[in-house]
């Protein structure tokens, strides 16, 4: 079937193209042990732009996208965040993007395979029609469809389940690791049982939390930490001015604190962070994409003894001096994953949120006329909004 859509290719001048593209029904497994199923033809309705899209475009300009293409293809239809209409079932759905011949495609092992719609091995949402595994079309809550059309405010929120689910996983992982990392000390300190100590440690690991960077992922994890651990102290560190709309929204949403990085060097920045926290950090989360993250945490000693370093940025290298690292008992981890239950929980939480306020729409015609220019000059420019989305099919959305 030939449809209109955008797709990545290996080309130094045109790594992202809009035009005719062929789609096909590929039988896939959602999980190991399940039978492969034919896909269901859907119509993308609202699609969000993710930083991964920008990175894939850059990879295409360098000729590095080959391993990401669907089998037998020399291109990848992008887009992995959004809502689709399922004509055969007369309903809207959120696409769960990861599946494969694996027990858990977000934690696949060396002898397992996985795919990601719009990212790796499977075509995505930026096209007029697309095929998706029937069991990976997650239901939306009741009350957001009227006369067959999706509420625009709800549609905007539904470009976030993928990154929000990732942050639910991050929260779960930090709680698990913090509990296992600290419970023995807590048992001795408090004279309590192991079960009680694990619960206390799970809470204490967020006592002084630094989130280095303030994009949507940083804001989401700050929000989720404070929902689950209201006594935590969470400090965002970023370069944006404190009275900027982004910072104002983040602080209103999360009730966290903020430190603007206007310092001349990282030593001053580190001292300022420790001062505002009231001590060295128990947890340091890097989401800025900059190499300053590890230097501030380790060289400037912002991360305290027994602290967790969560690397969520793609790109930076992490370096540390093994002597203080070993004696201060730091715990470093990085994992960009989520499970289906995280995705379903994200949909539920986002539906009741006001995160639609930070989503700005780009007109489909403006985007498709010059997709590379739209990426570079609007969607991922320095003046870009926190999140950009496009209503791909206006007939399914109210107020469009």
N, C-alpha and C positions, 0 to 999 in steps of 0.2 A: 504494500500500500504506500502511495506517495502522499506526503503531507508537507505543509510548510512548517519550518522550525529553525532553530539555531543549533549549530553543532561546532565542536572543536575539531581541528585537524592539525597535522604537522605542517606548518607553513610559516616562514619567517615574517611574511607580510600580512597574511590573512589567517591567523590561528582560530578566529571565530567568524562564522559565516551564517547568514540567514538566507534560506532558499528552500528548494525542493529537497526532501530527504526521504529515503525509504525506511519504513518500519516493518517489523515482522513479529509474528506470534512465536515466541520461544518458550518451550516447556522448561520450567525451572523447579527446583526444590526450595521451599522456604527453610526447612531444617533437615538434618540428617535423620534418616528413618522414615521420612514422609515420602509419599509418591510424588514424582514430578507432575506438575499440572500445566495445562494450557493457560495462557494469560487471558485476561479480560480487556476488551477494548474500552478505553476511557477518554474523556475529553478534559485536558488540563484547564482549570478555571483561574486560579490565582497562583503565581509562582514567585518565590522570593530569591534574591541574589545572595549568595554566600561567598565569603572570602575564598573558599575552596575553588569556586568558579574562576575567580581572578587568577589563582595560582595555576589552575589547569590551562587557562589561556596563555599564561607566560611559558608553561611547559611546552605548549604547542608551538610557540614562536621559536623555541630552541630545538624542536624536533624530538621531544622526549615523551610524547604521549602514547607511543605504540602499545605499551603494556596495558594501557587503560581502555583501549578500543574493544568493543564487542567482537567476539570471534568472527572472523571473516570480513570484518569491516575496517575501513581506514579513517573512521571518524567516530565521534561520540556525541550524541545529543545530550546537552547539559541540562541542569536543573534537578534539584533533589528536595526542594522545600515547597510544599504547597498543597492545594486542594484540587481534587479532580471530580468530575461528574461521571457516574457509572450508569450509562443508559440501560443496560440489561437488568439492573437492580433498582433503577429509579431513585438513586440516592447519591449524596456527596460522600467523599472519603478522603482521608489523609493517607498518603503513601508511606508505608514503612520501607525504608530504602535498602536495608541490608538483609540478605538471605544467602543460602548456599548449601552445599553438601557438607555441613558442619553442625555439631551439636549446638553451638552458639556462634553465629556468624560474626559477632563483635569480639569474640575471643577464639577465633579459628586457630587451629594448630597446623604444624607443618604438613600433615597428611590430609588436610581438609581444604576445601575451596570456598570462596565467597564471591558475591557480586554486590554492587551498590548502584542502584538506579541513578543515572546522571553523573556518576563519579568513576566507576570502575567496572568495566565488563558488561554493562547494561545501559541502554538508552534511558534518558530522563524526561522531564516534564516540559521543556521549552519547545513544544510543538502542538499542532492542532489536535492530534489524536495520538494515543500511545497505549501499548499493551503492558499490563501489570499483573502479577500473580494474584489470584482472587483472595487468598488468605492474607495478603499484605496490603489490603485496602481497609484501613482502620475506620471504624464508625465515628461520626461526630456526635456530640451530645444533642439531645432534643432542645428545641426552642430557638434555633438559629436559622431556620429556613421558613420563608413566608411566600406563599404562592409560587413555590418552585424555585425561589431565588434565595441566595445566601446573603445574610446580613454583611454589609461591607466591613463593619468594625470587627466582626468575628472572623471574616476572611483574612483580614490583615494579621490578626493574632495567630492564625494557622500557618503562617510562614515560619513560625518559631518552634514547633514541636521537636524538630531534629536537634537544634542546639540546646534547647531546654532539657531534652531527654539526656543529652550528653552531660549536662550539669547535674542532673539527678544522679547519674552514675558517679560523677566526681564526688558528690556529697556522700553517697553510700560507700565509696572506696575510701575516702578520708576517714569516715567514721570507723570502718572496719580496721584500717591500718592503725589509726590512732588508739583504738581500743586494745589491739594486740600489742602495740608498741609500748604502752604505758601502764597496763593494768597491774603488773607486779609491783611497781613503785607505789601505786595508789593503794594496793592491798596492805603494804607495810606501813605506809603513812597513816592510813585511816583505820587499820585493823579490821577490815571488812572482808567479806567473801569475794571469791573471784568474780562471780556474776555481778555483784554490786560494783566491784572495782572496774570491770569492763564498761559498765554503763557510765560511771563517773568519768573515766578516761575518754570515752567517746565525746563527752561534753567539753572536757577541759582542753582538748586539742585545739579548739577554736577560741580559746580564751583571748588571744591576741593574734588576729588574722590580718595579713597583708594581702591585698589583691592588686598586683602590679600590672596596671593597664585597665582601661575602662571602655571596652567595646560591649557588645551585647552579651558575650559569654561571661565577661567579668561581672557585669551587672546581674546576670542570672544567678551565678554561683553565690554572690553576696546576698541576694534575695533569699535563696534557698537555705543558706547557712543560718540566717537570722530567723527564718520561719521555724527551723527545727531547733535552734539553740539561741533563744532570745537574750540570754545573758552574755553572748559572745560580743567581743569588740572587733568590728570589721572596719578596716581602713583601706579605701581606694587610693591608689597613687597613680597619677597620670599628668599629662601636660596641659589638658584643657583648662580654661579659666573656670573658676568656681561658679561664676554667674552664667556660664553657658547653659543652653537648654538641656544638653546631654547630662551635665553634672547635676543640675537642679532636679531633673527627672529621676536620675539614679538615686539621689539621696532621699528624695520624697518616697520613692518606691521601696527602698531597703531600710531606711533609718540608719545607714552606715555613716562613717565619717570620711572626710576627703582631705587629701594633701596634694596641692598642685606642685608639680616638679618644675620649679624655676631656679634650681640651685646650680651653681657654677661647676660643681664637681660631685662625684658619687659619694665622697666621704661626707660632705655636708648633707646630702640627701639622706644617707643612712642614719646620720645623727638625728635628723629631723623626724624620720619615721619612728625611731626608737623613742624619742621624746614624746611624740603624740600618742604612741601606743601605751606609754607608761612602762616600757620594758621591751626586751627582745621578743620577736614574734614566735608564737607556738606553731603557726602555720604560715607558709609563704606560697602564694599561688601566682605563677607567672602566666599572664595572658596578653602581654604587650607585643610579643613577636620580636623583641629587641634583646641583644646580648647583654644589656645592662641588668637584666633580671638576676642572673646567677652572680654577677659581681656584687650587686647590692646585697643579696642574700648571704653570700659566703665571704667575700673579701671585706665587706663593710660590716659583717657580723650582725646583720639585721635578724637572721634566723637564729633563734636561741637553742640552747641545749635540748636534746630530745625532740627537736622540731621536725615537722614534715615540710618537704619542698615538693610542690605539685607543679610539674611542668606541663602546661596545656598549650604552649605556643608551638607552632610549626616553624622550623627554621633555625632558631638560636642553638648554639652549642652550649653545653653545660660543663663548666670546669670548676674544680675545687681542690684545695690543698688537703691531701689525705691525712696529715697529722691532726689538725683540728677537726676535720670531718669525722675521723674515727673516735676521738676522745669526746666530742660533743654529741655523738650518737645521733647524727642526722639520718633521716629517712627520706630518700628521693624516689619518686615514682612518676610515671607518665603513661597515660592511656586515653585514647580518644574513642570511647565506646559508649554503647547503651544497649539495653535489651528492649524487647517489645513492650514489656510492662512499664518500663520507663517512658516510652513513647505514649502509651495510653494514659499514664498519670500526667504527663506534660500537657496533653490535649485537655484534660480535665481542669488542671490548674490555670492554664492560659485562657481558657474560655471565660473564667471569672476575673481575669486580670484587666488592666488598662494598658497593656503593652501595644495595643493598636496605635497609641499616641505617638510612638517613635517610628512608625512605618510611613514612609512617603512613597507615593506611586509615581512611576514613570509611565508615560503613554506607550502603548505597545508599538504604535507606528514610529515614534521617536526612537525607541530601542532597536527595532528591526531595520530601520533605515540605515543605521550605522552602529551595529552592536559593539564594535571595538571602541569607537569614540565614546559611546555611552558608558562603557566600563571605565575608561580612562578619565573622562572629563566630568562625569556626574556620579556614577554609582560608587566608584572607589577613589574619588578625588579627595583632596585634603578637606574640602568643604562639604563632603558627602554627609547625608543623614546617617543616623545609627543603623537604619535598615531601609533598603529599597525593595519594592516589589512591583510586579506588573499584573494588571487584570488581563489575562490572556484571552478570556472569553467573556465579554461583558454581559451577554444575554443571561448568564446565570447568577449575576450579582446585583443586589439592590443598590440604588443611588449611583449607578455608573451609566 
